[in-house]
């Protein structure tokens, strides 16, 4: 790769990093072609961009990015794949699902909404994070619950009065 090609690759990665608040880094080395293809399909279906990157290029892109990646560049050793997503827990769920069949991909670290997560031991915690949509849905459900109870009570009261009037 020439110096110019590296420069273009860093600019491209920097632009991708600037567009998102959610990136996961994992080691996907050792996956056979069929498993890698399945992983890519699962990522595509979930709206996740999966890209195998050179560690030095990703590190330089992180340095050039407006985001503060803290200690995340420290995980850039060995084979690294970047998962870029819009939903915070989506890559963790996919990695966890693939780990049911083998020990790969190995989660290295993540940058999620300005928070840094490092270490494979955090994968379960990240997979159980609720997405923005799930939290909003729960809040709406909680807000609707009292209104539904009031409507139900009013309807029951109206039915009882209607039954009493019919009985008279």
RABELPE-V171017 format. One record per residue. PHI is phi in whole degrees, 0 to 359 (999 if undefined). Layout:
phi->PHI
phi->PHI
This chain:
phi->999
phi->285
phi->301
phi->293
phi->297
phi->296
phi->299
phi->295
phi->297
phi->294
phi->299
phi->298
phi->296
phi->300
phi->296
phi->296
phi->293
phi->291
phi->276
phi->225
phi->249
phi->225
phi->224
phi->241
phi->238
phi->218
phi->263
phi->251
phi->295
phi->89
phi->283
phi->286
phi->300
phi->295
phi->293
phi->298
phi->297
phi->297
phi->297
phi->297
phi->296
phi->297
phi->295
phi->300
phi->298
phi->272
phi->76
phi->253
phi->268
phi->247
phi->216
phi->277
phi->230
phi->278
phi->303
phi->295
phi->292
phi->295
phi->298
phi->293
phi->295
phi->296
phi->295
phi->280
phi->286
phi->290
phi->283
phi->261
phi->269
phi->50
phi->274
phi->304
phi->300
phi->294
phi->274
phi->279
phi->227
phi->71
phi->282
phi->229
phi->240
phi->251
phi->253
phi->250
phi->223
phi->258
phi->251
phi->302
phi->263
phi->300
phi->297
phi->298
phi->295
phi->293
phi->300
phi->298
phi->297
phi->290
phi->286
phi->292
phi->262
phi->206
phi->270
phi->241
phi->288
phi->263
phi->289
phi->258
phi->184
phi->210
phi->239
phi->231
phi->47
phi->73
phi->254
phi->252
phi->234
phi->232
phi->117
phi->297
phi->293
phi->269
phi->302
phi->299
phi->297
phi->292
phi->293
phi->271
phi->300
phi->268
phi->285
phi->304
phi->295
phi->295
phi->295
phi->298
phi->300
phi->294
phi->296
phi->298
phi->299
phi->293
phi->291
phi->284
phi->304
phi->298
phi->296
phi->296
phi->295
phi->295
phi->299
phi->298
phi->295
phi->296
phi->295
phi->297
phi->295
phi->294
phi->296
phi->295
phi->294
phi->294
phi->293
phi->294
phi->294
phi->290
phi->288
phi->282
